Each structure stands twice: as structure tokens, then as C-alpha cells.
């Protein structure tokens, strides 16, 4: 999944917020860095979201 799909899955966060989240040390590493951007395994992102989504909801505002 690319950055746009991650933004959608996180509830339509901004590009800047998606960049902040995907740059976190605990966010899964991308499996590829293409000309169009980084790509992550959907399973990795979904697993990360299950653990961290509440933290993200608490910090957005």
C-alpha cells in the first residue's frame, strides 16, 4: 500500500500527518521505494494500526 492508501486507512489524515506517522521509528519499514513513493505491506500496516491507532487518535486534534 502506498502513502495515499495509508492516509485513507487512517481516516483521511493530511499528507503531512501521514508522513509524520510513516516516519516514526516504530512504523513498519517500506518494502520498496519506487519513483512514485514508498510502498508498505498491507499486513504490516494493518498490524501496526491495531496496536497504535488509539495513540494516534489521542494525538490528533
PyMOL commands that set and color helices and strands:
alter all, ss='L'
color gray80, all
select helices_A, chain A and resi 3-9+15-22+42-59
alter helices_A, ss='H'
color red, helices_A
select strands_A, chain A and resi 32-34+37-39
alter strands_A, ss='S'
color yellow, strands_A
deselect
rebuild
show_as cartoon
